[in-house]
Amino acid sequence: ALTHIGSTMLNATTDPKMIALLRLLFGEAMRRPVIAQMIYEAISSRILTLVESYLNHQIEIGNLRRENPNAAARCFLGPLMAHLVLHDLLQVEDKQNLTRETMVKTAVNIFLEGMAVKAIPKK
């Protein structure tokens, strides 16, 4: 599920028209806080709520360790958002040339390793 969410999020910005729209919106958001709030409510909060709900469920059934699901969702989405902003919106030249697939796979692996339920050693 996390791979699907991450891939969907990063692949949403492959359309040049979408990139142009996001650049315009982010530029305006820097000058107008009301637009920043609209972007958050329309896009960011929906993705955050989706991931938070998924993580909360996984925590409740014991697949992930107990952490604040909202904070955990932000930890998962943060690296992907950084890639989206740097690679797609700002078009920063990256000598590593990391693909979306590599970023998603790495983010999921690192996140799940960090959220893994650790066995308590017997004394």
C-alpha atoms as one frame of an Amber mdcrd trajectory, in Angstrom:
protein
   0.000   0.000   0.000   2.797   2.456   0.842   4.505   1.737  -2.467   1.261
   2.432  -4.301   0.666   5.678  -2.376   4.233   6.885  -2.920   4.227   5.988
  -6.613   0.864   7.640  -7.179   2.025  10.790  -5.438   5.268  11.095  -7.423
   3.748  10.038 -10.739   1.052  12.700 -10.450   3.699  15.243 -11.433   4.816
  13.640 -14.689   2.435  15.799 -16.750   4.090  19.117 -17.737   0.744  20.906
 -17.311   0.480  19.628 -13.733   4.027  20.797 -12.992   3.242  24.250 -14.399
   0.084  24.452 -12.299   1.904  23.382  -9.131   4.661  25.938  -9.731   2.056
  28.659 -10.121   0.190  27.573  -7.004   3.325  27.264  -4.870   4.561  30.653
  -6.059   1.275  32.249  -5.056   1.222  30.323  -1.782   4.476  31.999  -0.760
   2.804  35.404  -1.055  -0.712  34.521   0.045  -1.198  32.346   3.126  -4.828
  31.690   2.188  -3.650  29.912  -0.970  -1.146  27.889   1.042  -4.004  26.781
   3.295  -6.119  25.886   0.258  -3.295  23.755  -1.175  -2.897  22.024   2.169
  -6.614  21.282   2.471  -7.057  20.212  -1.155  -3.953  18.065  -1.548  -1.627
  17.631   1.397  -4.169  16.958   4.125  -5.911  14.327   1.987  -2.708  12.397
   1.344  -1.667  12.822   4.971  -5.049  11.579   6.226  -4.924   8.571   3.909
  -1.438   7.540   5.039  -2.216   8.288   8.684  -5.337   6.089   8.580  -3.434
   3.259   6.924  -0.597   3.465   9.450  -3.000   3.674  12.376  -4.677   0.472
  11.190  -1.311  -1.279  10.795  -0.310  -0.144  14.304  -3.594  -1.371  15.778
  -3.242  -4.848  14.258   0.357  -5.093  15.415   2.158  -4.876  12.078   3.908
  -1.625  12.990   5.245  -0.358  16.289   3.323   2.197  18.301   4.100   5.717
  17.167   1.973   8.764  16.533   0.405   7.864  13.164   0.240  11.487  12.006
   3.919  12.058  12.763   4.792   8.709  11.158   2.826   9.632   8.015   4.767
  12.888   7.784   8.044  10.968   8.170   7.074   8.707   5.280   5.809  11.472
   2.992   8.592  13.967   3.731  11.358  12.393   1.624   8.939  11.881  -1.258
   7.783  15.495  -1.062  11.407  16.648  -1.040  12.057  14.631  -4.200   8.926
  16.014  -5.852   9.815  19.619  -5.028  13.509  19.389  -5.964  13.166  17.143
  -9.010   9.867  18.205 -10.541   9.043  21.703  -9.353  12.502  23.259  -9.022
  14.133  20.940 -11.580  17.356  20.828  -9.586  20.045  18.902 -11.428  20.759
  15.731  -9.481  23.966  13.934 -10.401  22.556  10.749  -8.889  19.586  10.901
 -11.281  17.390   8.936  -8.902  14.188   7.654 -10.456  10.783   7.960  -8.860
  10.741   4.188  -8.468  14.061   4.197  -6.611  12.879   6.988  -4.304   9.617
   5.210  -3.499  11.273   1.825  -2.940  13.949   3.327  -0.698  11.485   5.463
   1.271   9.198   2.471   1.866  12.067   0.184   2.894  13.635   2.662   5.298
  10.264   3.642   6.754   9.119   0.058   7.315  12.445  -0.888   8.877  12.123
   2.029  11.271   8.503   1.196  12.105   9.062  -2.544  12.498   7.855  -4.166
  15.679  10.988  -5.224  17.501  10.965  -8.467  19.449  11.658  -7.940  23.130
  14.701 -10.022  24.077  14.068 -12.539  26.835  16.194 -12.159  29.916
